[in-house]
Amino acid sequence: MSEFVKGMLVALIPSLVVSVATAFLTVRLSLRQFHSQRWWELKVEAYSGIMEQLSHVDYCLNDWLAQEYGGFTFTAEKKNQLSERYAKAEADILTASTRGSYIISEDSAKILAEVSRALKEDWPHPQESPLFDHLEGEQIAVRKAIERLRAEAKRDLKVHEGAQLKWHMPFSKRRSPQSLR
């Protein structure tokens, strides 16, 4: 083998090894980043869906409280809409809490389990306590869960304190009873 070929091999082999190792490492790191980004997106979707369902429950409770305080009654259609919306949201919250910490954090799953238990509690003594006390207790539990879950989601998603995620609380202002009829 001539000196020229030996010189070329000595120069090419290290370059070839470095380029193959660099390509392998780049692909591996890119795949890892892709998987972590996709996992983060799944978490955001899960938290957004949970917050949306909690907002639906709060909306329904707010309407029922407005009816109780306002002294008016809903139409049968409105009652059915509220009941269906509430039942679906409650079922979705229960499903999310049952899935547990597969996608969301363990602390978030515990918060959902607590609010699910609060929503499942029966009206204890219909003759002794008014319905609005029961509804108000449920609404307080839901709103506390929303606040705790929002903080936990930001921690879990590693979102800095001032950042806004894609959910919001549209129920921050109570609607008047006239707008509910």
ROSE-4610 file (N, C-alpha, C; in Angstrom, 1 decimal, always signed):
// ROSE-4610
residu = [M/M/M/S/S/S/E/E/E/F/F/F/V/V/V/K/K/K/G/G/G/M/M/M/L/L/L/V/V/V/A/A/A/L/L/L/I/I/I/P/P/P/S/S/S/L/L/L/V/V/V/V/V/V/S/S/S/V/V/V/A/A/A/T/T/T/A/A/A/F/F/F/L/L/L/T/T/T/V/V/V/R/R/R/L/L/L/S/S/S/L/L/L/R/R/R/Q/Q/Q/F/F/F/H/H/H/S/S/S/Q/Q/Q/R/R/R/W/W/W/W/W/W/E/E/E/L/L/L/K/K/K/V/V/V/E/E/E/A/A/A/Y/Y/Y/S/S/S/G/G/G/I/I/I/M/M/M/E/E/E/Q/Q/Q/L/L/L/S/S/S/H/H/H/V/V/V/D/D/D/Y/Y/Y/C/C/C/L/L/L/N/N/N/D/D/D/W/W/W/L/L/L/A/A/A/Q/Q/Q/E/E/E/Y/Y/Y/G/G/G/G/G/G/F/F/F/T/T/T/F/F/F/T/T/T/A/A/A/E/E/E/K/K/K/K/K/K/N/N/N/Q/Q/Q/L/L/L/S/S/S/E/E/E/R/R/R/Y/Y/Y/A/A/A/K/K/K/A/A/A/E/E/E/A/A/A/D/D/D/I/I/I/L/L/L/T/T/T/A/A/A/S/S/S/T/T/T/R/R/R/G/G/G/S/S/S/Y/Y/Y/I/I/I/I/I/I/S/S/S/E/E/E/D/D/D/S/S/S/A/A/A/K/K/K/I/I/I/L/L/L/A/A/A/E/E/E/V/V/V/S/S/S/R/R/R/A/A/A/L/L/L/K/K/K/E/E/E/D/D/D/W/W/W/P/P/P/H/H/H/P/P/P/Q/Q/Q/E/E/E/S/S/S/P/P/P/L/L/L/F/F/F/D/D/D/H/H/H/L/L/L/E/E/E/G/G/G/E/E/E/Q/Q/Q/I/I/I/A/A/A/V/V/V/R/R/R/K/K/K/A/A/A/I/I/I/E/E/E/R/R/R/L/L/L/R/R/R/A/A/A/E/E/E/A/A/A/K/K/K/R/R/R/D/D/D/L/L/L/K/K/K/V/V/V/H/H/H/E/E/E/G/G/G/A/A/A/Q/Q/Q/L/L/L/K/K/K/W/W/W/H/H/H/M/M/M/P/P/P/F/F/F/S/S/S/K/K/K/R/R/R/R/R/R/S/S/S/P/P/P/Q/Q/Q/S/S/S/L/L/L/R/R/R]
num = [1/1/1/2/2/2/3/3/3/4/4/4/5/5/5/6/6/6/7/7/7/8/8/8/9/9/9/10/10/10/11/11/11/12/12/12/13/13/13/14/14/14/15/15/15/16/16/16/17/17/17/18/18/18/19/19/19/20/20/20/21/21/21/22/22/22/23/23/23/24/24/24/25/25/25/26/26/26/27/27/27/28/28/28/29/29/29/30/30/30/31/31/31/32/32/32/33/33/33/34/34/34/35/35/35/36/36/36/37/37/37/38/38/38/39/39/39/40/40/40/41/41/41/42/42/42/43/43/43/44/44/44/45/45/45/46/46/46/47/47/47/48/48/48/49/49/49/50/50/50/51/51/51/52/52/52/53/53/53/54/54/54/55/55/55/56/56/56/57/57/57/58/58/58/59/59/59/60/60/60/61/61/61/62/62/62/63/63/63/64/64/64/65/65/65/66/66/66/67/67/67/68/68/68/69/69/69/70/70/70/71/71/71/72/72/72/73/73/73/74/74/74/75/75/75/76/76/76/77/77/77/78/78/78/79/79/79/80/80/80/81/81/81/82/82/82/83/83/83/84/84/84/85/85/85/86/86/86/87/87/87/88/88/88/89/89/89/90/90/90/91/91/91/92/92/92/93/93/93/94/94/94/95/95/95/96/96/96/97/97/97/98/98/98/99/99/99/100/100/100/101/101/101/102/102/102/103/103/103/104/104/104/105/105/105/106/106/106/107/107/107/108/108/108/109/109/109/110/110/110/111/111/111/112/112/112/113/113/113/114/114/114/115/115/115/116/116/116/117/117/117/118/118/118/119/119/119/120/120/120/121/121/121/122/122/122/123/123/123/124/124/124/125/125/125/126/126/126/127/127/127/128/128/128/129/129/129/130/130/130/131/131/131/132/132/132/133/133/133/134/134/134/135/135/135/136/136/136/137/137/137/138/138/138/139/139/139/140/140/140/141/141/141/142/142/142/143/143/143/144/144/144/145/145/145/146/146/146/147/147/147/148/148/148/149/149/149/150/150/150/151/151/151/152/152/152/153/153/153/154/154/154/155/155/155/156/156/156/157/157/157/158/158/158/159/159/159/160/160/160/161/161/161/162/162/162/163/163/163/164/164/164/165/165/165/166/166/166/167/167/167/168/168/168/169/169/169/170/170/170/171/171/171/172/172/172/173/173/173/174/174/174/175/175/175/176/176/176/177/177/177/178/178/178/179/179/179/180/180/180/181/181/181]
x = [+0.8/+0.0/+0.9/+0.6/+1.4/+1.2/+2.2/+2.1/+1.0/+0.6/-0.5/-1.8/-2.1/-3.3/-3.4/-2.2/-2.1/-2.5/-1.9/-2.2/-3.7/-4.3/-5.7/-6.6/-6.2/-7.0/-6.9/-5.7/-5.5/-6.3/-6.4/-7.2/-8.7/-9.1/-10.6/-11.2/-10.6/-11.2/-11.7/-10.8/-11.4/-12.5/-12.4/-13.5/-14.8/-14.7/-15.8/-16.5/-15.7/-16.2/-16.9/-16.3/-16.9/-18.2/-18.2/-19.5/-20.6/-20.3/-21.3/-21.8/-20.9/-21.3/-22.1/-21.8/-22.5/-23.9/-24.0/-25.3/-26.2/-25.6/-26.4/-26.8/-26.0/-26.3/-27.4/-27.3/-28.2/-29.6/-29.7/-31.0/-31.6/-30.8/-31.2/-31.8/-31.0/-31.5/-32.7/-32.8/-34.0/-35.2/-35.1/-36.2/-36.6/-35.7/-36.0/-36.7/-36.3/-37.0/-38.4/-38.5/-39.8/-40.8/-40.3/-41.2/-41.5/-40.6/-40.9/-41.8/-41.7/-42.6/-44.0/-44.1/-45.4/-46.0/-45.3/-45.8/-46.3/-45.6/-46.0/-47.3/-47.4/-48.7/-49.9/-49.6/-50.7/-51.1/-50.1/-50.4/-51.3/-50.9/-51.6/-53.1/-53.2/-54.6/-55.4/-54.7/-55.4/-55.9/-54.9/-55.3/-56.3/-56.2/-57.2/-58.6/-58.7/-60.0/-60.5/-59.7/-60.2/-60.7/-59.9/-60.3/-61.6/-61.8/-63.0/-64.2/-64.1/-65.1/-65.5/-64.4/-64.7/-65.4/-65.1/-65.8/-67.3/-67.5/-68.9/-69.7/-69.1/-69.8/-70.0/-69.1/-69.3/-70.4/-70.4/-71.4/-72.8/-73.0/-74.3/-74.6/-73.7/-74.0/-74.4/-73.7/-74.0/-75.4/-75.8/-77.2/-78.2/-77.9/-78.9/-79.0/-77.8/-77.8/-78.6/-78.5/-79.2/-80.7/-81.1/-82.5/-83.0/-82.2/-82.6/-82.7/-81.7/-81.7/-82.7/-82.9/-83.8/-85.2/-85.6/-87.0/-87.7/-87.1/-87.8/-87.4/-88.1/-87.9/-87.5/-86.6/-86.2/-87.3/-87.2/-88.1/-87.6/-88.4/-88.0/-86.8/-86.8/-85.7/-84.4/-84.4/-83.2/-82.7/-83.7/-83.3/-82.6/-83.1/-82.5/-81.1/-81.0/-79.7/-78.7/-79.0/-78.1/-77.8/-78.8/-78.5/-77.6/-77.9/-77.0/-75.6/-75.4/-74.1/-73.4/-74.1/-73.5/-73.1/-73.9/-73.6/-72.4/-72.4/-71.2/-70.0/-70.0/-68.8/-68.3/-69.3/-69.0/-68.4/-68.9/-68.4/-67.0/-66.7/-65.4/-64.4/-64.8/-63.9/-63.6/-64.6/-64.4/-63.5/-63.6/-62.8/-61.3/-61.1/-59.8/-59.2/-59.9/-59.4/-59.1/-59.9/-59.6/-58.4/-58.1/-56.9/-55.7/-55.9/-54.8/-53.6/-52.5/-51.3/-50.6/-51.4/-50.8/-50.3/-51.1/-50.7/-50.5/-51.4/-51.3/-50.6/-50.2/-49.4/-50.2/-49.6/-50.3/-51.1/-50.5/-51.2/-52.5/-52.4/-53.6/-54.6/-54.2/-55.2/-55.9/-55.1/-55.7/-56.7/-56.4/-57.3/-58.6/-58.5/-59.7/-60.5/-59.8/-60.5/-61.3/-60.7/-61.4/-62.6/-62.5/-63.7/-64.7/-64.3/-65.3/-66.1/-65.4/-66.1/-67.1/-66.7/-67.5/-68.8/-68.6/-69.7/-70.7/-70.1/-70.9/-71.7/-71.4/-72.1/-73.5/-74.4/-75.8/-76.1/-77.2/-77.8/-78.2/-77.4/-77.5/-78.9/-79.5/-80.8/-81.7/-82.4/-83.3/-84.3/-84.7/-85.7/-85.0/-83.8/-83.1/-82.3/-81.6/-80.8/-81.3/-81.3/-81.8/-80.9/-81.5/-80.7/-79.5/-79.7/-78.6/-77.4/-77.6/-76.4/-75.6/-76.3/-75.6/-75.0/-75.7/-75.1/-73.9/-74.0/-73.0/-71.7/-71.9/-70.8/-70.1/-70.9/-70.3/-69.5/-70.1/-69.4/-68.1/-68.1/-66.9/-65.8/-66.2/-65.3/-64.7/-65.6/-65.2/-64.2/-64.5/-63.7/-62.3/-62.3/-61.0/-60.2/-60.9/-60.2/-59.6/-60.3/-59.8/-58.6/-58.6/-57.4/-56.2/-56.5/-55.4/-54.9/-55.8/-55.4/-54.6/-55.0/-54.3/-52.8/-52.6/-51.3/-50.5/-51.1/-50.4/-50.1/-51.0/-50.7/-49.5/-49.5/-48.3/-47.0/-47.1/-45.9/-45.5/-46.5/-46.3/-45.8/-46.3/-45.9/-44.7/-44.2/-43.0/-43.2/-44.3/-44.7/-44.4/-43.7/-43.3/-44.6/-44.5/-45.6/-46.5/-46.0/-46.8/-47.4/-47.1/-47.6/-49.1/-49.7/-51.1/-51.3/-51.9/-52.2/-53.5/-53.9/-55.1/-56.4/-56.5/-57.9/-58.1/-59.3/-59.6/-60.9/-61.3/-62.5/-63.5/-64.4/-65.4/-66.5/-66.5/-67.6/-67.2/-66.2/-65.7/-66.8/-67.7/-68.7/-70.1/-70.8/-72.2/-73.1/-73.9/-74.9/-76.2/-76.9/-78.1/-79.2/-80.1/-81.1/-82.0/-82.2/-83.0/-82.3/-81.0/-80.3/-80.4/-80.9/-80.9/-82.2/-83.2/-84.6/-84.7]
y = [-1.2/+0.0/+1.2/+2.1/+3.3/+4.3/+5.1/+6.1/+7.1/+7.3/+8.2/+7.6/+6.3/+5.7/+5.6/+5.3/+5.2/+6.6/+7.6/+9.0/+9.3/+8.9/+9.2/+8.5/+7.2/+6.4/+7.0/+7.4/+8.0/+9.3/+10.1/+11.3/+11.1/+10.1/+9.8/+9.0/+8.1/+7.2/+8.0/+8.9/+9.7/+10.6/+11.2/+12.0/+11.3/+10.1/+9.2/+8.8/+8.4/+8.0/+9.2/+10.3/+11.5/+11.9/+11.8/+12.2/+11.2/+9.9/+8.8/+9.0/+9.2/+9.4/+10.7/+11.8/+13.0/+12.8/+12.1/+11.9/+11.1/+10.0/+9.1/+9.9/+10.7/+11.5/+12.6/+13.2/+14.2/+13.6/+12.5/+11.8/+11.4/+10.8/+10.4/+11.6/+12.7/+13.8/+14.5/+14.5/+15.0/+14.2/+12.9/+12.0/+12.2/+12.3/+12.6/+13.9/+14.9/+16.2/+16.1/+15.4/+15.2/+14.5/+13.4/+12.7/+13.6/+14.3/+15.2/+16.3/+16.9/+17.9/+17.3/+16.1/+15.5/+15.2/+14.7/+14.4/+15.7/+16.8/+18.0/+18.5/+18.3/+18.7/+17.8/+16.5/+15.7/+16.1/+16.6/+17.1/+18.3/+19.2/+20.5/+20.2/+19.3/+18.9/+18.3/+17.5/+16.8/+17.9/+18.8/+19.8/+20.8/+21.1/+22.0/+21.4/+20.1/+19.4/+19.3/+19.1/+19.0/+20.3/+21.4/+22.7/+23.1/+22.7/+23.0/+22.3/+21.1/+20.3/+20.9/+21.3/+21.9/+23.3/+24.0/+25.2/+25.0/+23.9/+23.5/+23.2/+22.5/+22.2/+23.4/+24.3/+25.6/+26.4/+26.4/+27.1/+26.6/+25.3/+24.7/+25.0/+24.9/+25.2/+26.7/+27.5/+29.0/+29.2/+28.6/+28.7/+28.2/+27.0/+26.5/+27.4/+27.9/+28.8/+30.1/+30.6/+31.8/+31.5/+30.3/+29.9/+29.9/+29.3/+29.2/+30.5/+31.4/+32.7/+33.7/+33.5/+34.4/+34.1/+32.9/+32.6/+32.3/+31.9/+31.6/+30.2/+29.6/+28.2/+28.2/+27.3/+27.1/+26.4/+26.5/+25.7/+24.3/+23.3/+21.9/+21.7/+22.4/+22.3/+22.8/+23.9/+24.5/+23.5/+23.0/+22.0/+20.8/+20.3/+19.1/+19.5/+20.7/+21.1/+21.1/+21.8/+21.9/+20.5/+19.7/+18.4/+17.5/+17.6/+16.8/+17.4/+18.7/+19.3/+19.0/+19.0/+18.7/+17.3/+16.4/+14.9/+14.6/+15.2/+14.9/+15.4/+16.6/+17.2/+16.4/+16.0/+15.2/+13.9/+13.2/+11.9/+12.1/+13.2/+13.4/+13.7/+14.4/+14.7/+13.4/+12.5/+11.2/+10.4/+10.4/+9.6/+10.1/+11.4/+12.0/+11.6/+11.6/+11.3/+9.8/+8.9/+7.5/+7.2/+7.9/+7.6/+7.9/+8.8/+9.2/+9.8/+9.4/+10.1/+9.5/+8.9/+8.5/+9.7/+10.7/+11.9/+13.1/+13.3/+14.4/+14.0/+14.9/+14.6/+13.9/+13.2/+12.6/+13.6/+14.7/+15.7/+16.2/+16.4/+16.7/+15.7/+14.4/+13.3/+13.3/+13.6/+13.7/+14.8/+16.0/+17.1/+16.7/+16.0/+15.6/+14.6/+13.7/+12.7/+13.4/+14.4/+15.1/+15.8/+16.5/+17.2/+16.3/+15.1/+14.1/+13.6/+13.4/+12.9/+14.0/+15.3/+16.4/+16.5/+16.2/+16.3/+15.1/+14.0/+12.8/+12.7/+13.6/+13.6/+14.0/+13.2/+13.5/+14.7/+15.3/+16.4/+15.8/+16.1/+15.4/+15.4/+16.5/+16.5/+17.5/+17.1/+18.0/+18.8/+18.2/+18.9/+19.9/+19.7/+20.6/+21.7/+21.4/+22.4/+22.7/+24.0/+24.4/+23.8/+23.7/+23.2/+24.1/+25.4/+26.3/+26.2/+25.7/+25.4/+24.3/+23.3/+22.1/+22.5/+23.3/+23.7/+24.6/+25.5/+26.4/+25.7/+24.7/+23.8/+23.2/+22.6/+22.0/+23.0/+24.2/+25.3/+25.7/+25.8/+26.2/+25.1/+23.9/+22.8/+22.8/+23.1/+23.1/+24.3/+25.5/+26.6/+26.5/+25.9/+25.6/+24.6/+23.6/+22.6/+23.3/+24.2/+24.9/+25.7/+26.4/+27.2/+26.3/+25.2/+24.3/+23.6/+23.2/+22.5/+23.4/+24.6/+25.6/+25.7/+25.9/+26.0/+24.7/+23.5/+22.3/+22.0/+22.4/+22.3/+23.1/+24.3/+25.2/+24.5/+24.0/+23.3/+22.1/+21.3/+20.0/+20.3/+21.4/+21.7/+22.6/+22.9/+23.8/+25.1/+25.7/+27.0/+28.1/+29.1/+30.1/+30.9/+31.5/+32.0/+33.0/+33.9/+34.9/+34.4/+33.2/+32.7/+32.3/+32.5/+32.1/+30.9/+29.9/+28.7/+29.0/+28.0/+28.3/+28.2/+28.0/+28.0/+29.3/+29.6/+30.7/+30.4/+31.3/+31.0/+32.0/+31.6/+32.6/+32.9/+32.2/+32.3/+33.3/+34.1/+35.0/+36.0/+36.3/+37.3/+36.5/+36.7/+36.1/+36.8/+35.9/+36.5/+36.8/+37.7/+38.1/+37.0/+36.8/+35.8/+36.0/+37.3/+37.5/+37.0/+36.9/+36.4/+34.9/+34.2/+32.8/+32.2/+33.0/+32.5/+32.0]
z = [+0.0/+0.0/+0.0/-0.8/-1.0/+0.2/+0.4/+1.4/+1.2/+0.0/-0.3/+0.2/+0.0/+0.4/+1.9/+2.5/+4.0/+4.6/+4.0/+4.5/+4.3/+3.2/+3.0/+4.0/+4.3/+5.3/+6.7/+7.0/+8.3/+8.5/+7.4/+7.4/+7.4/+6.6/+6.4/+7.5/+8.1/+9.1/+10.3/+10.9/+12.0/+11.6/+10.5/+10.0/+9.8/+9.2/+9.0/+10.3/+11.3/+12.6/+13.3/+13.2/+13.9/+13.2/+11.9/+11.2/+11.4/+11.5/+11.8/+13.2/+14.2/+15.6/+15.7/+15.0/+15.1/+14.5/+13.4/+12.8/+13.7/+14.3/+15.2/+16.4/+17.0/+18.2/+17.9/+16.7/+16.3/+16.1/+15.5/+15.3/+16.6/+17.5/+18.8/+19.6/+19.7/+20.4/+19.8/+18.5/+17.8/+18.2/+18.2/+18.5/+20.0/+20.9/+22.3/+22.4/+21.7/+21.8/+21.3/+20.2/+19.6/+20.6/+21.2/+22.1/+23.3/+23.9/+25.0/+24.6/+23.5/+23.0/+22.8/+22.2/+22.0/+23.4/+24.3/+25.7/+26.3/+26.2/+26.7/+26.1/+24.8/+24.1/+24.6/+24.9/+25.4/+26.8/+27.6/+28.9/+28.9/+28.0/+27.8/+27.4/+26.4/+26.0/+27.2/+27.9/+29.1/+30.1/+30.5/+31.4/+30.9/+29.6/+29.0/+29.0/+28.7/+28.7/+30.1/+31.1/+32.5/+32.9/+32.6/+33.0/+32.3/+31.1/+30.4/+31.1/+31.4/+32.1/+33.5/+34.2/+35.5/+35.3/+34.2/+33.9/+33.6/+32.9/+32.6/+33.8/+34.7/+36.0/+36.8/+36.8/+37.5/+36.9/+35.5/+34.8/+35.2/+35.2/+35.6/+37.0/+37.9/+39.3/+39.5/+38.7/+38.8/+38.3/+37.2/+36.7/+37.8/+38.3/+39.3/+40.6/+41.0/+42.1/+41.8/+40.6/+40.2/+40.2/+39.8/+39.8/+41.3/+42.2/+43.6/+44.2/+44.0/+44.6/+43.9/+42.6/+41.9/+42.0/+42.5/+42.7/+41.4/+40.3/+39.1/+38.8/+37.8/+37.4/+35.9/+35.6/+34.2/+33.4/+32.2/+31.3/+31.4/+31.0/+31.0/+30.1/+28.9/+28.0/+28.6/+29.3/+30.0/+31.1/+31.8/+32.9/+32.3/+31.2/+30.5/+30.0/+29.4/+28.9/+30.0/+31.1/+32.2/+32.8/+33.0/+33.5/+32.6/+31.3/+30.4/+30.4/+30.4/+30.4/+31.7/+32.8/+34.1/+34.1/+33.7/+33.8/+32.9/+31.7/+30.8/+31.4/+31.9/+32.5/+33.7/+34.6/+35.8/+35.4/+34.3/+33.9/+33.3/+32.6/+32.0/+33.1/+34.2/+35.3/+36.0/+36.2/+36.9/+36.0/+34.7/+33.8/+33.9/+33.9/+34.1/+35.4/+36.5/+37.8/+37.9/+37.2/+37.2/+36.4/+35.3/+34.5/+35.4/+36.3/+37.3/+36.7/+37.1/+36.8/+35.5/+34.7/+33.4/+32.6/+32.4/+31.7/+32.6/+33.5/+34.5/+35.7/+36.5/+37.7/+38.8/+39.7/+40.8/+41.6/+41.9/+42.7/+41.9/+40.6/+39.8/+39.9/+39.8/+39.9/+41.3/+42.3/+43.7/+43.8/+43.2/+43.2/+42.5/+41.3/+40.6/+41.4/+42.0/+42.8/+44.0/+44.6/+45.6/+45.1/+44.0/+43.4/+42.9/+42.4/+42.0/+43.2/+44.3/+45.5/+46.0/+45.9/+46.4/+45.5/+44.2/+43.2/+43.4/+43.8/+44.0/+45.3/+46.2/+47.5/+47.3/+48.0/+47.9/+48.8/+48.4/+49.2/+50.6/+51.6/+52.9/+53.5/+53.8/+54.5/+53.8/+52.7/+52.0/+52.8/+53.9/+54.8/+55.6/+56.0/+57.0/+56.3/+55.2/+54.5/+53.1/+52.8/+51.5/+50.4/+49.2/+48.0/+47.7/+47.9/+47.5/+48.4/+49.6/+50.5/+49.9/+49.4/+48.8/+47.5/+46.6/+45.4/+45.6/+46.5/+46.8/+47.3/+48.1/+48.6/+47.4/+46.5/+45.3/+44.5/+44.3/+43.5/+44.2/+45.5/+46.2/+45.9/+46.0/+45.8/+44.4/+43.4/+42.0/+41.8/+42.3/+42.1/+42.8/+44.0/+44.6/+43.8/+43.3/+42.4/+41.2/+40.6/+39.4/+39.8/+40.9/+41.3/+41.6/+42.4/+42.7/+41.5/+40.6/+39.4/+38.4/+38.3/+37.5/+38.0/+39.3/+39.8/+39.6/+39.8/+39.6/+38.1/+37.2/+35.8/+35.4/+35.9/+35.6/+36.1/+37.3/+37.8/+37.0/+36.7/+35.9/+34.5/+33.9/+32.5/+32.5/+33.7/+33.8/+33.1/+33.4/+32.8/+33.9/+33.5/+34.5/+35.0/+36.1/+36.8/+36.0/+35.3/+34.6/+33.3/+32.8/+31.6/+31.6/+30.5/+30.5/+29.6/+30.0/+29.2/+28.5/+27.6/+26.7/+27.3/+28.6/+29.3/+30.1/+30.3/+31.1/+31.9/+32.8/+33.6/+33.2/+32.3/+31.8/+32.8/+33.9/+34.9/+36.0/+35.8/+36.9/+37.3/+36.4/+36.8/+36.7/+37.8/+37.8/+36.9/+36.2/+35.3/+36.1/+35.6/+36.3/+36.1/+37.0/+36.8/+35.6/+35.1/+34.0/+32.7/+32.6/+31.5/+31.3/+32.4/+32.4/+32.0/+31.9/+31.6/+30.2]
